[in-house]
């Protein structure tokens, strides 16, 4: 089971997200992320944030549903998603975050960097879209998908010393991925399982299904 968090970025239309809702044991709306759940007709278990930007109809829907609300003042150091993540880690379950990207670029970048938050670093957290998943790697990880899927390995905190990759078209063996370069973008899976091991640094791993093109 997992904890789901809905942020206030873009969420692709379609029923794909309902599969995740059906397998979760806690759904958290980070302030404006409640609008996505309202459109899906799915009440969150908890609403967290400053509650300063909710449409009236969404606010009324949440109140009628007796949703638990944890309100913070608008003048705060943390973002609404950060507060939701800090609440979620106390549940001791894997976390999946939806609608973390899109909209304002500063918020998208901040949401990605939250994966490296000191209080979150040892927890399993994924950013999820209809076609992609992204997570932070500090030692090793596995990517399960299909041959031809894209796997991008992007240094998030300084340079990353790669030990090895397996199951990727362009292997990285005992070499450095330098922070600020794009060398690790758009590798390809050559098997249904790829493995990545690093010795130092923090690596953002992004798995994109082969069928998605732009």
C-alpha positions in Angstrom: 0.0 0.0 0.0 1.1 3.6 -0.6 0.4 7.2 0.4 -0.6 9.4 -2.5 -0.1 13.2 -2.5 -1.7 15.5 -5.1 0.1 18.7 -5.7 -1.1 21.8 -7.7 0.8 21.2 -10.9 -0.5 19.6 -14.1 -2.3 16.3 -14.1 -2.9 14.5 -17.4 -6.5 13.8 -18.1 -7.8 10.2 -18.2 -8.6 7.4 -15.8 -5.0 6.2 -15.4 -4.7 7.7 -11.9 -7.7 5.8 -10.6 -5.6 2.6 -10.6 -3.3 4.3 -8.0 -6.2 5.5 -5.9 -7.6 2.0 -5.7 -4.3 0.7 -4.2 -3.6 3.5 -1.7 -4.3 3.6 2.0 -4.0 7.4 2.4 -4.6 10.2 0.0 -3.3 13.7 0.8 -4.2 16.9 -1.0 -1.5 19.6 -0.9 -3.7 22.7 -0.9 -4.6 23.3 -4.6 -4.0 19.7 -5.4 -7.5 19.1 -4.0 -8.9 20.5 -7.3 -7.5 17.4 -9.2 -9.3 15.1 -6.7 -12.5 17.1 -7.0 -12.4 16.6 -10.8 -11.9 12.9 -10.2 -14.7 12.8 -7.6 -12.5 11.4 -5.0 -12.3 12.9 -1.5 -8.8 13.1 0.1 -8.3 11.8 3.6 -6.3 14.9 4.5 -5.9 18.4 3.2 -2.7 20.2 4.0 -1.6 23.8 3.3 -2.5 27.4 3.8 -5.9 26.9 2.1 -5.6 30.3 0.5 -6.3 29.4 -3.2 -9.1 26.9 -3.2 -12.0 27.5 -5.5 -15.3 28.0 -3.6 -16.9 24.9 -5.0 -13.9 22.8 -4.1 -13.8 24.2 -0.6 -17.5 23.5 -0.1 -17.0 19.9 -1.4 -14.2 19.3 1.0 -16.2 20.6 4.0 -19.3 18.6 3.0 -17.1 15.5 2.9 -15.7 16.2 6.4 -12.2 16.0 5.1 -9.5 16.5 7.8 -7.8 19.8 7.3 -4.4 20.9 8.6 -4.1 24.6 7.9 -0.9 26.7 8.0 -0.5 30.5 7.7 0.3 31.8 4.2 3.5 33.3 5.6 5.6 30.2 6.0 9.0 28.8 5.0 7.7 25.5 3.6 5.6 24.9 0.4 2.3 23.1 0.7 3.8 20.0 -1.0 6.8 20.1 1.4 4.3 20.1 4.4 2.4 17.3 2.8 5.5 15.2 2.3 6.7 15.8 5.9 3.3 14.6 7.1 3.3 11.6 4.8 6.7 10.2 5.9 5.4 9.7 9.4 3.0 7.1 8.0 5.9 4.7 7.2 4.7 3.9 3.7 6.0 4.5 0.2 4.9 7.8 -1.2 3.8 8.7 -4.7 3.3 12.3 -5.7 1.1 13.5 -8.6 0.9 16.8 -10.4 4.3 17.9 -9.1 5.4 19.4 -12.4 3.8 22.0 -14.7 2.7 25.5 -14.1 5.3 27.8 -12.6 8.9 26.7 -13.3 10.2 27.7 -9.9 7.6 25.4 -8.2 8.4 22.5 -10.5 12.1 22.8 -9.7 11.5 23.1 -6.0 9.2 20.1 -6.1 11.9 18.0 -7.7 14.5 19.2 -5.2 12.3 18.1 -2.4 13.4 14.5 -3.1 16.7 15.5 -1.6 15.1 17.1 1.6 17.1 16.0 4.6 14.0 14.7 6.4 12.9 12.7 3.3 16.2 11.4 1.9 15.8 7.9 3.3 12.2 7.4 2.3 10.8 5.9 -0.9 9.2 8.7 -2.8 8.2 8.8 -6.5 7.0 11.6 -8.7 4.4 10.1 -11.0 2.8 11.2 -14.3 0.8 9.2 -16.8 4.0 8.2 -18.6 6.9 8.7 -16.2 8.2 8.0 -12.8 11.1 9.8 -11.1 12.9 9.1 -7.8 16.2 9.8 -6.1 19.0 7.3 -6.0 21.7 7.4 -3.3 23.1 3.8 -3.7 21.3 1.5 -6.1 18.0 1.0 -7.8 16.1 -1.1 -10.2 14.0 0.1 -13.2 11.3 -2.3 -14.4 9.8 -1.6 -17.8 9.9 -2.6 -21.4 12.7 -2.7 -24.0 13.0 0.7 -25.6 11.8 2.7 -22.5 13.9 5.8 -21.8 15.9 6.0 -18.6 17.5 9.4 -17.7 20.1 9.7 -15.0 20.6 13.3 -13.8 22.9 14.4 -11.0 20.7 16.2 -8.5 23.2 16.9 -5.7 26.7 17.4 -7.0 28.7 15.0 -9.2 27.7 11.4 -9.1 30.2 8.5 -9.2 28.6 5.7 -11.2 29.6 2.2 -10.2 27.8 0.5 -13.0 24.5 0.2 -15.0 23.1 -2.9 -16.5 20.3 -3.4 -18.9 20.9 0.0 -20.6 22.0 0.6 -24.2 24.8 3.0 -23.2 26.4 1.5 -20.0 28.1 3.7 -17.4 31.0 1.8 -15.6 33.1 3.4 -12.9 32.8 6.9 -14.2 31.6 10.4 -13.3 28.3 12.1 -14.2 29.0 15.7 -13.7 26.4 18.0 -12.2 25.2 20.6 -14.7 25.7 18.4 -17.8 23.1 16.3 -19.7 25.1 13.3 -20.5 22.8 10.8 -18.7 19.6 11.9 -20.5 17.6 9.5 -22.7 19.4 6.2 -22.2 17.4 3.1 -23.5 16.4 -0.1 -21.7 17.6 -3.2 -23.5 15.8 -5.6 -21.1 12.8 -5.5 -18.9 15.0 -4.9 -15.8 17.8 -2.3 -15.6 20.0 -1.8 -12.5 21.9 1.3 -11.5 24.6 1.5 -8.8 26.4 4.6 -7.6 29.2 5.2 -5.1 28.6 8.8 -4.2 26.3 11.8 -5.0 22.5 11.9 -5.5 21.0 10.8 -8.8 17.6 11.6 -10.2 16.3 8.6 -12.1 13.5 9.2 -14.6 11.8 6.3 -16.3 9.7 7.1 -19.3 7.6 4.6 -21.2 8.6 4.0 -24.8 5.1 4.8 -26.1 5.3 8.4 -25.1 6.8 10.7 -27.7 7.4 14.4 -28.1 
